[in-house]
Amino acid sequence: MRGRQVFMETLAAHGVDRIFGNPGTTESPLLDSLHDYPQIEYVVHLHEGVAVGAANFYGQASGKTAFVNLHVAPGLGNAIGMIYGALKNNTAMVVTAGQQDTRLRLRDPVLGHDLAAMAAPVTKWSVQVETADELGPILQRAFKIANEAPAGPVFVALPINVMEQETSVPPGRPGQSFARSQPDPAGIAAMAELLRTAKTPAIVAGDEIARAGADGALVSLVNRIGAAVWFEGLRGRNSFPTEHPAWRGTLAFDAPGLARQLAGNDLVLMVGGPFFEEVWYAPGSPFPAGCKVLQIESAPARLAYNFALDAGVIADVGAALEALVHAVGGFSAAVARVRMNQLEAQKQAEAAGQKARVEKAWARTPTSMARAMAEIRAGAPAEAIVVDETITANLDLFKTFSFDGPMDYFSGRGGGIGQGVAGAIGVAVAEPKRPVLCVSGDGSSMYSIQALWTAAHHDLPIVFVILANREYRVLKHNIDAYRQRFDVKSNKPYMHMDLTGPMLGFVDMAKGMGVAGTHVTKADDIQGAIADAFRSGKPHLIEIEIEGKR
């Protein structure tokens, strides 16, 4: 059996049904083998970063191990940023790249480089296969490591001659692993006692809850004790229903901001996340004095990593939350009801504030972000999955849309932009029966705009909404913050942060890649344009002109 056959058989054995890739010469063995494996679809992309971005969100939406094939050193280099995003998203992913013939190693061949060294900083494991005998065992190990908590990408370099070598070592096969770890009863008992005695508990719901399908267990715990629920500032999934009265919103990106939001809490339980990813340094703790801090994680590396804990548990987060629900047992239903009523009153007041904000901004020209979100929601199907890279419009999105379960919302982590437009491809491939709405800023979308071609090529009926404010608005906000934090006295203009001269023409770009487009300048036209795009059943781009930074 040749190495390429071992490779393909190993993929098939591990349930790989999609390869996200950008083809090149060193990938010839794989490409030439696809005809013999019709159960594996190749999703073709025009840029390696887009391939990884799509695979990242595919892995999240499908629950499968995402598989990527890239092209030698420049191709891997193009993909590094998106691999970083997959690492931050904790996406189980195997990334491969064709490598030059190992017999050329000392001749410094075209496109040659140490691929394993390039990928190592942004992966859990990075290795080059040196002989065909290693192919099956290395790939088997790659799938194992990618899926071990916390999940993440691994990298395997595939020299073209190794793929054509003969070997008697069989393909790698998956083991039957039962990895849902149960929590230590003593740890659950300690947490339950602290929860029972807390006056104002809060929970920070990380992405791991959504990945574990543990949102139902979290809802049960929240209903039992009447705790507020927050999301991290950056999150890739929806771990708690946003219509629930206990949902409070999104946390800040610095310690003082976090401290203000958590000031009224005497206990904070953090579940399934890095806690906390900050943008700006500021001294101090995110927790108020005397606050009890608890944490549940599926792997020991994250537990108590940044904060001393009053109780910490390592376990499958679903199993731990279920155990906590039982352990808090006879918590006073009357107390929980009072707390929930208070949270509901806060939520209603905030909803009224958002309504007033939308009404105040309703007639502004160009369209305000608040109204744009209201119109987009009105035009989109209720069952649409939202793929989000709105950045400065994100608060308006979450105050306008509601998300019930983990499969309703996908976004990127790590802060690298361009993940949304690429990621929508992966979500649409994983969820072909649900409409997909991708909402992105204009600056972010340009990092992966080639994804439009893939949507057309594979006939993926995604509606891409580009919020065009003709600027990197987040950078303008951040330079304001920089000047304030570092006491920089300045009334200088925002340098190189405007996307003008020339203007970006997204409808024209879409047309050039086979995607129909609509340019909307008036708020009154947004809802109809969105509805029409979904009714078309084809990929469609809608460029909406919105206001810039005021």
RODO-2510 file (C-alpha; in nm, 4 decimals, decimal comma):
residues 550
     n   res          X          Y          Z
     1     m     0,0000     0,0000     0,0000
     2     r     0,1320     0,3441    -0,0874
     3     g     0,1543     0,6273     0,1603
     4     r    -0,1245     0,8251    -0,0071
     5     q    -0,3577     0,5252     0,0291
     6     v    -0,2725     0,4975     0,3980
     7     f    -0,3419     0,8677     0,4264
     8     m    -0,6857     0,8508     0,2648
     9     e    -0,7860     0,5326     0,4469
    10     t    -0,6910     0,6918     0,7794
    11     l    -0,9076     0,9940     0,7030
    12     a    -1,2012     0,7731     0,6087
    13     a    -1,1605     0,5664     0,9251
    14     h    -1,1712     0,8835     1,1372
    15     g    -1,4952     0,9996     0,9784
    16     v    -1,3493     1,2822     0,7702
    17     d    -1,6110     1,3782     0,5134
    18     r    -1,4707     1,7200     0,4119
    19     i    -1,1229     1,8427     0,3281
    20     f    -1,0899     2,2205     0,3286
    21     g    -0,8019     2,3136     0,1054
    22     n    -0,6183     2,5158    -0,1507
    23     p    -0,4423     2,2880    -0,4022
    24     g    -0,0788     2,2980    -0,5051
    25     t     0,1814     2,0775    -0,6687
    26     t     0,3014     1,9015    -0,3537
    27     e    -0,0625     1,8110    -0,2821
    28     s    -0,0878     1,6088    -0,6053
    29     p    -0,0983     1,2697    -0,4268
    30     l    -0,4003     1,3772    -0,2241
    31     l    -0,5806     1,5454    -0,5137
    32     d    -0,5187     1,2502    -0,7430
    33     s    -0,6626     1,0138    -0,4794
    34     l    -0,9924     1,1971    -0,4265
    35     h    -1,1611     1,0230    -0,7189
    36     d    -1,1235     0,6911    -0,5350
    37     y    -1,2847     0,8281    -0,2167
    38     p    -1,6144     0,9863    -0,3236
    39     q    -1,7344     0,9945     0,0378
    40     i    -1,4788     1,2709     0,1057
    41     e    -1,5679     1,6091    -0,0427
    42     y    -1,2974     1,8637    -0,1184
    43     v    -1,4091     2,2192    -0,0382
    44     v    -1,1853     2,4347    -0,2563
    45     h    -1,0702     2,7828    -0,1571
    46     l    -0,8694     3,0551    -0,3272
    47     h    -0,6561     3,1311    -0,0213
    48     e    -0,5140     2,9104     0,2493
    49     g    -0,6290     3,1376     0,5311
    50     v    -0,9877     3,1145     0,4080
    51     a    -0,9631     2,7332     0,3998
    52     v    -0,8543     2,7207     0,7653
    53     g    -1,1109     2,9825     0,8689
    54     a    -1,3893     2,7789     0,7082
    55     a    -1,2609     2,4569     0,8657
    56     n    -1,2452     2,6234     1,2074
    57     f    -1,6151     2,7097     1,2058
    58     y    -1,7034     2,3780     1,0384
    59     g    -1,5432     2,1950     1,3286
    60     q    -1,7431     2,4031     1,5761
    61     a    -2,0728     2,3595     1,3898
    62     s    -2,0364     1,9907     1,3008
    63     g    -1,8731     1,8621     1,6184
    64     k    -1,6304     1,6698     1,3963
    65     t    -1,2547     1,6967     1,3648
    66     a    -1,1939     1,9527     1,0899
    67     f    -0,9377     1,8566     0,8260
    68     v    -0,7324     2,0992     0,6169
    69     n    -0,4786     2,0552     0,3370
    70     l    -0,2488     2,3475     0,2508
    71     h     0,0401     2,4108     0,0146
    72     v     0,4039     2,4210     0,1346
    73     a     0,5735     2,7132     0,3080
    74     p     0,4023     3,0242     0,1646
    75     g     0,0642     2,8531     0,1833
    76     l     0,1157     2,7545     0,5446
    77     g     0,2367     3,1072     0,6141
    78     n    -0,0838     3,2461     0,4641
    79     a    -0,2832     3,0260     0,7024
    80     i    -0,0956     3,0885     1,0289
    81     g    -0,3294     3,3654     1,1473
    82     m    -0,6385     3,1517     1,0973
    83     i    -0,4702     2,8529     1,2669
    84     y    -0,4156     3,0848     1,5632
    85     g    -0,7894     3,1590     1,5571
    86     a    -0,8671     2,7857     1,5621
    87     l    -0,6300     2,7430     1,8569
    88     k    -0,8116     3,0172     2,0473
    89     n    -1,1477     2,8694     1,9458
    90     n    -1,0376     2,5266     2,0744
    91     t    -1,1373     2,3659     1,7472
    92     a    -1,0288     2,0053     1,7005
    93     m    -0,8470     2,0292     1,3681
    94     v    -0,5810     1,8438     1,1722
    95     v    -0,3924     2,0754     0,9376
    96     t    -0,1692     1,9191     0,6744
    97     a     0,0498     2,0652     0,4028
    98     g     0,2333     1,9090     0,1147
    99     q     0,6097     1,9250     0,1509
   100     q     0,8874     1,9065    -0,1055
   101     d     1,0566     1,5752    -0,1804
   102     t     1,2845     1,4970     0,1133
   103     r     1,5648     1,4060    -0,1291
   104     l     1,5772     1,7777    -0,2185
   105     r     1,6275     1,8841     0,1405
   106     l     1,9931     1,9792     0,1037
   107     r     1,9359     2,1546    -0,2304
   108     d     1,7190     2,4334    -0,0857
   109     p     1,4262     2,3711    -0,3232
   110     v     1,1686     2,6211    -0,4415
   111     l     0,9043     2,6756    -0,1672
   112     g     1,1097     2,4685     0,0765
   113     h     1,1150     2,5406     0,4505
   114     d     1,0799     2,3712     0,7886
   115     l     0,6997     2,3487     0,7938
   116     a     0,6773     2,1814     1,1340
   117     a     0,8762     2,4658     1,2898
   118     m     0,6547     2,7248     1,1202
   119     a     0,3344     2,5730     1,2578
   120     a     0,4593     2,4801     1,6047
   121     p     0,3786     2,8098     1,7848
   122     v     0,0083     2,7995     1,6884
   123     t    -0,0633     2,4269     1,7230
   124     k    -0,0789     2,1646     1,9963
   125     w     0,1604     1,9368     1,8061
   126     s     0,3584     1,9873     1,4863
   127     v     0,5440     1,7136     1,2996
   128     q     0,6702     1,6041     0,9580
   129     v     0,6177     1,2491     0,8346
   130     e     0,9598     1,1135     0,7326
   131     t     0,8636     0,7705     0,5929
   132     a     0,5449     0,6059     0,4735
   133     d     0,5701     0,3705     0,7710
   134     e     0,4983     0,6718     0,9945
   135     l     0,1894     0,7958     0,8106
   136     g    -0,0748     0,5824     0,9808
   137     p     0,0636     0,6152     1,3358
   138     i     0,1291     0,9915     1,3068
   139     l    -0,2161     1,0665     1,1690
   140     q    -0,3780     0,8502     1,4350
   141     r    -0,1898     1,0428     1,7020
   142     a    -0,2770     1,3746     1,5351
   143     f    -0,6511     1,3061     1,5634
   144     k    -0,6072     1,2024     1,9261
   145     i    -0,4120     1,5141     2,0276
   146     a    -0,6427     1,7490     1,8368
   147     n    -0,9396     1,6216     2,0366
   148     e    -0,7825     1,6083     2,3833
   149     a    -0,9061     1,8863     2,6106
   150     p    -0,8578     2,1648     2,5512
   151     a    -0,9040     2,0783     2,1841
   152     g    -0,7067     2,2567     1,9142
   153     p    -0,5218     2,2288     1,5831
   154     v    -0,2281     1,9999     1,5112
   155     f    -0,0047     2,0128     1,2039
   156     v     0,1389     1,7350     0,9855
   157     a     0,3777     1,7981     0,6933
   158     l     0,3482     1,5480     0,4073
   159     p     0,6515     1,5199     0,1752
   160     i     0,5419     1,4273    -0,1773
   161     n     0,7822     1,1327    -0,2064
   162     v     0,6706     0,9891     0,1293
   163     m     0,3122     0,9870     0,0019
   164     e     0,4287     0,7638    -0,2861
   165     q     0,6422     0,5234    -0,0820
   166     e     0,5273     0,1671    -0,0198
   167     t     0,4511     0,0572     0,3361
   168     s     0,3124    -0,2446     0,5163
   169     v     0,2100    -0,0380     0,8202
   170     p    -0,1709    -0,0166     0,8135
   171     p    -0,3798     0,3012     0,8227
   172     g    -0,4401     0,4612     1,1597
   173     r    -0,7783     0,3954     1,3147
   174     p    -0,9667     0,5744     1,5883
   175     g    -0,9887     0,4191     1,9308
   176     q    -1,3125     0,3912     2,1266
   177     s    -1,2378     0,6500     2,3940
   178     f    -1,4896     0,7381     2,6621
   179     a    -1,3480     1,0634     2,7895
   180     r    -1,6392     1,2274     2,9755
   181     s    -1,4660     1,2707     3,3090
   182     q    -1,6724     1,2900     3,6274
   183     p    -1,6064     1,5617     3,8863
   184     d    -1,4560     1,4998     4,2274
   185     p    -1,7524     1,4758     4,4700
   186     a    -1,5621     1,6742     4,7321
   187     g    -1,5079     1,9585     4,4877
   188     i    -1,8758     1,9634     4,3891
   189     a    -1,9782     1,9596     4,7545
   190     a    -1,7485     2,2554     4,8295
   191     m    -1,8871     2,4509     4,5321
   192     a    -2,2466     2,3698     4,6248
   193     e    -2,1988     2,4957     4,9784
   194     l    -2,0489     2,8224     4,8563
   195     l    -2,3342     2,8635     4,6055
   196     r    -2,5948     2,7979     4,8735
   197     t    -2,4513     3,0672     5,1009
   198     a    -2,3869     3,3316     4,8318
   199     k    -2,6189     3,6331     4,8276
   200     t    -2,5556     3,7533     4,4718
   201     p    -2,3935     3,4797     4,2592
   202     a    -2,2879     3,5278     3,8976
   203     i    -2,1719     3,2788     3,6353
   204     v    -1,9385     3,3466     3,3430
   205     a    -2,0351     3,1036     3,0673
   206     g    -1,7431     3,0062     2,8423
   207     d    -1,7545     2,8406     2,5010
   208     e    -1,6824     2,4971     2,6421
   209     i    -2,0414     2,4829     2,7688
   210     a    -2,1704     2,5094     2,4133
   211     r    -1,9166     2,2589     2,2771
   212     a    -2,0139     2,0097     2,5474
   213     g    -2,3869     2,0600     2,4863
   214     a    -2,4161     2,1618     2,8507
   215     d    -2,6308     2,4729     2,8064
   216     g    -2,9341     2,2873     2,9402
   217     a    -2,7483     2,1937     3,2584
   218     l    -2,6411     2,5557     3,3008
   219     v    -3,0013     2,6753     3,2633
   220     s    -3,1084     2,4253     3,5311
   221     l    -2,8410     2,5502     3,7703
   222     v    -2,9271     2,9158     3,7056
   223     n    -3,2969     2,8509     3,7608
   224     r    -3,2214     2,6627     4,0828
   225     i    -3,0121     2,9378     4,2457
   226     g    -3,1063     3,2587     4,0592
   227     a    -2,7592     3,3555     3,9333
   228     a    -2,6738     3,6216     3,6755
   229     v    -2,4992     3,4941     3,3601
   230     w    -2,2318     3,6761     3,1588
   231     f    -2,0446     3,5911     2,8401
   232     e    -1,6745     3,6544     2,7828
   233     g    -1,5795     3,9599     2,5781
   234     l    -1,4692     3,7347     2,2930
   235     r    -1,6716     3,4181     2,2468
   236     g    -1,7174     3,1783     1,9610
   237     r    -2,0427     3,0128     2,0648
   238     n    -2,3693     3,0775     2,2457
   239     s    -2,3594     2,8969     2,5798
   240     f    -2,6791     3,0319     2,7373
   241     p    -3,0143     3,1482     2,5937
   242     t    -2,9987     3,5249     2,5590
   243     e    -3,3738     3,5623     2,6159
   244     h    -3,3414     3,4106     2,9635
   245     p    -3,3995     3,6723     3,2369
   246     a    -3,0640     3,5892     3,3976
   247     w    -2,8546     3,6733     3,0912
   248     r    -2,6706     3,9981     3,1554
   249     g    -2,4587     4,0470     2,8428
   250     t    -2,0913     4,0608     2,7557
   251     l    -1,7981     4,1313     2,9858
   252     a    -1,5426     4,4075     2,9393
   253     f    -1,1853     4,3753     2,8126
   254     d    -0,9989     4,5202     3,1115
   255     a    -0,9882     4,4539     3,4845
   256     p    -1,1611     4,7800     3,5923
   257     g    -1,4417     4,7227     3,3430
   258     l    -1,4865     4,3669     3,4651
   259     a    -1,4801     4,4870     3,8249
   260     r    -1,7582     4,7367     3,7577
   261     q    -1,9760     4,4697     3,5998
   262     l    -1,9144     4,2179     3,8804
   263     a    -1,9170     4,4737     4,1628
   264     g    -2,2490     4,3561     4,3034
   265     n    -2,1573     3,9892     4,3179
   266     d    -2,0216     3,8049     4,6183
   267     l    -1,9497     3,4861     4,4205
   268     v    -1,8411     3,4283     4,0591
   269     l    -1,8408     3,0831     3,8998
   270     m    -1,6365     3,0626     3,5766
   271     v    -1,7088     2,7668     3,3484
   272     g    -1,5183     2,6494     3,0426
   273     g    -1,3025     2,9371     2,9189
   274     p    -0,9664     3,1168     2,9413
   275     f    -1,0877     3,3885     3,1833
   276     f    -1,0106     3,6605     3,1039
   277     e    -0,8772     3,7834     2,7701
   278     e    -0,7978     4,1506     2,8180
   279     v    -0,7086     4,4161     2,5607
   280     w    -0,5746     4,6866     2,7933
   281     y    -0,3583     4,6545     3,1015
   282     a    -0,4919     4,8023     3,4209
   283     p    -0,4002     4,7109     3,7781
   284     g    -0,6411     4,5427     4,0123
   285     s    -0,8640     4,2406     4,0303
   286     p    -1,1771     4,1851     3,8228
   287     f    -1,3478     4,0581     4,1380
   288     p    -1,4733     4,2720     4,4283
   289     a    -1,3133     4,2341     4,7701
   290     g    -1,4352     3,9260     4,9509
   291     c    -1,5837     3,7700     4,6374
   292     k    -1,5624     3,3906     4,6249
   293     v    -1,4186     3,2612     4,2964
   294     l    -1,5041     2,9163     4,1580
   295     q    -1,4003     2,7527     3,8312
   296     i    -1,4887     2,4415     3,6279
   297     e    -1,2629     2,3301     3,3427
   298     s    -1,2258     2,0175     3,1322
   299     a    -0,8442     2,0299     3,1468
   300     p    -0,6053     2,1214     3,4295
   301     a    -0,4046     2,3789     3,2313
   302     r    -0,6750     2,6436     3,2665
   303     l    -0,7806     2,5797     3,6240
   304     a    -0,6552     2,8490     3,8635
   305     y    -0,4292     2,9766     3,5844
   306     n    -0,4875     3,3459     3,6534
   307     f    -0,6750     3,3537     3,9842
   308     a    -0,6616     3,1809     4,3212
   309     l    -0,9806     2,9808     4,3631
   310     d    -1,2050     2,9077     4,6558
   311     a    -1,3043     2,5885     4,4740
   312     g    -1,1970     2,4453     4,1403
   313     v    -1,3081     2,1282     3,9605
   314     i    -1,1616     1,9479     3,6589
   315     a    -1,4250     1,7493     3,4727
   316     d    -1,6442     1,7420     3,1672
   317     v    -1,8268     2,0709     3,2130
   318     g    -2,1649     1,9124     3,1456
   319     a    -2,1078     1,6445     3,4081
   320     a    -1,9877     1,9044     3,6582
   321     l    -2,2861     2,1339     3,6021
   322     e    -2,5276     1,8423     3,6309
   323     a    -2,3604     1,7377     3,9556
   324     l    -2,3895     2,0938     4,0878
   325     v    -2,7612     2,1046     4,0075
   326     h    -2,8136     1,7966     4,2235
   327     a    -2,5738     1,9117     4,4945
   328     v    -2,7397     2,2491     4,5570
   329     g    -3,0519     2,0407     4,5988
   330     g    -3,2997     2,2058     4,8302
   331     f    -3,2016     2,5649     4,7602
   332     s    -3,4852     2,7992     4,8520
   333     a    -3,7219     2,8330     4,5566
   334     a    -3,8513     3,1578     4,7040
   335     v    -3,5013     3,3110     4,7160
   336     a    -3,4280     3,1993     4,3594
   337     r    -3,7580     3,3515     4,2454
   338     v    -3,6798     3,6866     4,4085
   339     r    -3,3369     3,6919     4,2449
   340     m    -3,4807     3,6002     3,9077
   341     n    -3,7412     3,8750     3,9353
   342     q    -3,4640     4,1261     4,0057
   343     l    -3,2668     4,0027     3,7051
   344     e    -3,5778     4,0185     3,4878
   345     a    -3,6342     4,3798     3,5945
   346     q    -3,2750     4,4661     3,4983
   347     k    -3,3203     4,2958     3,1627
   348     q    -3,6438     4,4812     3,0915
   349     a    -3,4843     4,8137     3,1814
   350     e    -3,1949     4,7439     2,9454
   351     a    -3,4354     4,6387     2,6687
   352     a    -3,6253     4,9641     2,7159
   353     g    -3,2963     5,1522     2,6958
   354     q    -3,2062     4,9780     2,3704
   355     k    -3,5508     5,0531     2,2282
   356     a    -3,5089     5,4203     2,3141
   357     r    -3,1605     5,4168     2,1626
   358     v    -3,2923     5,2681     1,8388
   359     e    -3,5771     5,5177     1,8243
   360     k    -3,3415     5,8100     1,8823
   361     a    -3,1131     5,6909     1,6023
   362     w    -3,3938     5,5732     1,3713
   363     a    -3,3836     5,8536     1,1171
   364     r    -3,0094     5,9171     1,1115
   365     t    -2,8272     5,9173     0,7793
   366     p    -2,6166     5,7165     0,7091
   367     t    -2,8037     5,4405     0,8920
   368     s    -2,7164     5,3926     1,2579
   369     m    -2,5794     5,0548     1,3687
   370     a    -2,8750     5,0136     1,6034
   371     r    -3,1313     5,0551     1,3276
   372     a    -2,9334     4,8452     1,0821
   373     m    -2,9428     4,5556     1,3270
   374     a    -3,3163     4,5978     1,3828
   375     e    -3,3817     4,5930     1,0080
   376     i    -3,1515     4,2960     0,9451
   377     r    -3,3258     4,0962     1,2146
   378     a    -3,6667     4,1843     1,0743
   379     g    -3,5667     4,0592     0,7283
   380     a    -3,3854     3,7399     0,8295
   381     p    -3,5607     3,4054     0,8904
   382     a    -3,6171     3,3307     1,2575
   383     e    -3,4247     3,0043     1,2234
   384     a    -3,1151     3,1625     1,0664
   385     i    -2,7733     3,0855     1,2096
   386     v    -2,5767     3,4053     1,2683
   387     v    -2,2057     3,4109     1,1882
   388     d    -2,0773     3,7257     1,3536
   389     e    -1,7795     3,9512     1,2910
   390     t    -1,9394     4,2852     1,3652
   391     i    -1,6833     4,4002     1,6279
   392     t    -1,8022     4,7560     1,7073
   393     a    -2,1630     4,6667     1,6181
   394     n    -2,1546     4,3519     1,8318
   395     l    -2,3356     4,5029     2,1305
   396     d    -2,6185     4,6157     1,9050
   397     l    -2,6327     4,2713     1,7475
   398     f    -2,6708     4,0988     2,0852
   399     k    -2,9296     4,3519     2,2018
   400     t    -3,1315     4,2968     1,8840
   401     f    -3,1013     3,9276     1,8002
   402     s    -3,1803     3,6490     2,0439
   403     f    -2,9942     3,3184     2,0468
   404     d    -3,1489     3,0154     2,2092
   405     g    -2,8919     2,7405     2,1697
   406     p    -2,5283     2,6670     2,0856
   407     m    -2,6028     2,6170     1,7163
   408     d    -2,7578     2,9617     1,6676
   409     y    -2,4395     3,1707     1,6811
   410     f    -2,0758     3,1383     1,5706
   411     s    -1,7896     3,3827     1,5944
   412     g    -1,4109     3,3874     1,6019
   413     r    -1,1781     3,4091     1,8976
   414     g    -0,8284     3,5436     1,9346
   415     g    -0,8946     3,8874     1,7897
   416     g    -0,7703     3,8134     1,4370
   417     i    -1,0107     3,9554     1,1799
   418     g    -1,1461     3,7947     0,8637
   419     q    -1,2818     3,4898     1,0425
   420     g    -1,6500     3,5679     0,9831
   421     v    -1,6765     3,5624     0,6035
   422     a    -1,4490     3,2556     0,5864
   423     g    -1,6195     3,0852     0,8794
   424     a    -1,9647     3,1204     0,7229
   425     i    -1,8514     2,8732     0,4564
   426     g    -1,7790     2,6100     0,7212
   427     v    -2,1079     2,6692     0,9040
   428     a    -2,3075     2,6396     0,5803
   429     v    -2,1294     2,3145     0,4906
   430     a    -2,1985     2,1720     0,8385
   431     e    -2,5608     2,2926     0,8573
   432     p    -2,7047     2,2722     0,5024
   433     k    -3,0687     2,2692     0,6209
   434     r    -3,0573     2,6014     0,8041
   435     p    -3,0201     2,9496     0,6516
   436     v    -2,6898     3,1212     0,7325
   437     l    -2,6557     3,4956     0,7891
   438     c    -2,3001     3,6302     0,8001
   439     v    -2,2679     3,9850     0,9336
   440     s    -1,9256     4,1476     0,8983
   441     g    -1,7641     4,4871     0,8991
   442     d    -1,6141     4,6082     0,5735
   443     g    -1,2562     4,6098     0,7014
   444     s    -1,2806     4,2592     0,8468
   445     s    -1,4370     4,1129     0,5348
   446     m    -1,1457     4,2174     0,3142
   447     y    -0,9182     3,9712     0,4946
   448     s    -1,1117     3,6776     0,3509
   449     i    -1,3284     3,8172     0,0723
   450     q    -1,2165     3,5292    -0,1547
   451     a    -1,4613     3,3142     0,0434
   452     l    -1,7374     3,4542    -0,1807
   453     w    -1,5995     3,2504    -0,4696
   454     t    -1,6142     2,9322    -0,2628
   455     a    -1,9759     3,0085    -0,1689
   456     a    -2,0626     3,0409    -0,5388
   457     h    -1,8518     2,7420    -0,6445
   458     h    -2,0189     2,5097    -0,3932
   459     d    -2,3618     2,6785    -0,4216
   460     l    -2,3850     2,7659    -0,0510
   461     p    -2,6889     2,9933     0,0061
   462     i    -2,5227     3,2250     0,2572
   463     v    -2,6417     3,5829     0,2920
   464     f    -2,3333     3,7979     0,3539
   465     v    -2,4119     4,1375     0,5062
   466     i    -2,1275     4,3878     0,4919
   467     l    -2,1695     4,6830     0,7271
   468     a    -1,9804     4,9500     0,5374
   469     n    -1,8775     5,2451     0,7533
   470     r    -1,5683     5,3030     0,5352
   471     e    -1,3312     5,2840     0,8310
   472     y    -1,1564     5,0660     1,0835
   473     r    -1,3904     5,1933     1,3525
   474     v    -1,2529     4,9706     1,6267
   475     l    -0,9054     5,1165     1,5722
   476     k    -1,0419     5,4678     1,6160
   477     h    -1,1991     5,3656     1,9448
   478     n    -0,8740     5,2007     2,0482
   479     i    -0,6566     5,4998     1,9668
   480     d    -0,8908     5,7091     2,1814
   481     a    -0,8412     5,4564     2,4600
   482     y    -0,4645     5,4539     2,4072
   483     r    -0,4450     5,8329     2,4334
   484     q    -0,6506     5,8331     2,7496
   485     r    -0,4716     5,5421     2,9180
   486     f    -0,1227     5,6676     2,8425
   487     d    -0,2085     6,0357     2,8959
   488     v    -0,1242     6,1284     2,5372
   489     k    -0,2517     6,4804     2,4751
   490     s    -0,3583     6,4824     2,1141
   491     n    -0,6202     6,6175     1,8796
   492     k    -0,4531     6,4580     1,5784
   493     p    -0,6693     6,2891     1,3129
   494     y    -0,6999     5,9125     1,2910
   495     m    -0,4148     5,8151     1,0624
   496     h    -0,4672     5,5388     0,8006
   497     m    -0,7940     5,4159     0,9519
   498     d    -1,0327     5,5223     0,6748
   499     l    -1,1258     5,2842     0,3916
   500     t    -1,1643     5,5554     0,1304
   501     g    -0,9738     5,6773    -0,1738
   502     p    -1,0830     5,4524    -0,3369
   503     m    -1,4058     5,3261    -0,1864
   504     l    -1,4441     4,9509    -0,1644
   505     g    -1,7143     4,8217    -0,3978
   506     f    -1,8406     4,5015    -0,2405
   507     v    -2,1214     4,4394    -0,4873
   508     d    -1,8721     4,4593    -0,7742
   509     m    -1,6314     4,2265    -0,5949
   510     a    -1,9109     3,9789    -0,5301
   511     k    -2,0208     3,9870    -0,8936
   512     g    -1,6661     3,9117    -1,0025
   513     m    -1,6740     3,5961    -0,7898
   514     g    -2,0158     3,4778    -0,9057
   515     v    -2,2227     3,6100    -0,6153
   516     a    -2,5196     3,8415    -0,6677
   517     g    -2,5146     4,1633    -0,4674
   518     t    -2,7310     4,4488    -0,3442
   519     h    -2,6071     4,7912    -0,2368
   520     v    -2,8323     4,9507     0,0261
   521     t    -2,8003     5,3176     0,1141
   522     k    -3,1388     5,3749     0,2815
   523     a    -3,2453     5,2118     0,6062
   524     d    -3,5981     5,1578     0,4756
   525     d    -3,4605     4,9186     0,2128
   526     i    -3,2624     4,6896     0,4432
   527     q    -3,5375     4,4549     0,5579
   528     g    -3,6632     4,3876     0,2058
   529     a    -3,3134     4,3318     0,0706
   530     i    -3,2379     4,0760     0,3424
   531     a    -3,5663     3,8912     0,2860
   532     d    -3,5165     3,8841    -0,0918
   533     a    -3,1626     3,7517    -0,0551
   534     f    -3,2763     3,4587     0,1588
   535     r    -3,5651     3,3837    -0,0766
   536     s    -3,3210     3,3538    -0,3678
   537     g    -3,1735     3,0339    -0,2263
   538     k    -2,8334     3,1423    -0,3590
   539     p    -2,5309     3,3105    -0,2039
   540     h    -2,5943     3,6836    -0,1924
   541     l    -2,4007     3,9840    -0,0637
   542     i    -2,5699     4,2932     0,0773
   543     e    -2,3586     4,6024     0,1327
   544     i    -2,5245     4,8391     0,3820
   545     e    -2,3898     5,1884     0,4272
   546     i    -2,3873     5,2709     0,7979
   547     e    -2,2628     5,5613     1,0048
   548     g    -1,8998     5,5943     1,1015
   549     k    -1,7527     5,6966     1,4347
   550     r    -1,9218     6,0075     1,5695
***
